[in-house]
């Protein structure tokens, strides 16, 4: 759960998640929305993947990133459990 909160704490990673909520994208498509180097984007994507928030799939020469909604469902269940509902 610690990786999850670390991943969500960064505004850049939250923006990436919003983008992936709309549709799956490759790294170049994501990078076009930021003023950063590819290595920095790769760092953010790695953290999101480690937290289980993002999945990647190799398609030809591209890697396609998509949001993993299962993790969000698990977090909501965890919050409801803590709240006692």
N, C-alpha and C positions, 0 to 999 in steps of 0.2 A: 504494500500500500504506500510505502514511503516513496518508491519510484514514481508512483502515480501523482502524488502531490508535488513532487519536484518537477515533473513534466508539465503539470498544469500551472505552476507558479510563473512561468515565463510567458510574457505577452506574445512573443514571436511564435511560440509553439501553440498558443491558443488560437492565433490567427491561422496557422497551418491547419489546425483541426476544423476551424470554421470553413476553410476552403474545401477540405476533404469531405465535409458534411454534404456539400452540394454535389460533388462528383469525384471519382478517383482521378489522380493526376500523376504524371511522371515528375521527376525532380526538376527538369527544365521548366515545366509549366509552373511549378511552385516557386522556383527561384525568380521567375519573371516578375513576381509581386513584391520582391524584397531588394534592398540595396545591400547585398552581402555576397561573399564568395561562396562557391559551391561547397567548399570544405566546411564552412560555417553551417550551411543548410544541412549537410550530411550529419553534423554533430546534433543538430536539433532533431532530425529524423531518427537518429539512433536512440536518443533519449525517449522519444515517443514510442518507438518500437519496443524498447526495454520495458516500458511501463505497460505495454500491451494495448496502447491506445491506437496504434497504427499497424497495419499489416502491409507487407510488400509482396509483389508477385512479378517474377521475371517474364516479360513478354517480348520475345525477340531480343533486340539490343536494349530495350527499355526496362526499367523497373517501375512498376505502377504501384502507387501508394493509395491505400484506402483506409477509412476510419473503421475501427473495431467497436461496434455498438455494444457488444456483449460486455465489455469492461464497464461501460457507462451504466448498464443495467445492474451489474454487480455492485457498483458504488451506490446507486440509488437504494438497492436492497439493504446495504450496509447502513446507510443513513437512517432508513426507516427502522431498522433493528435497534440502532442506538437511541433513536427518539422514543421507542417503545410502542410503536403502532403496529 
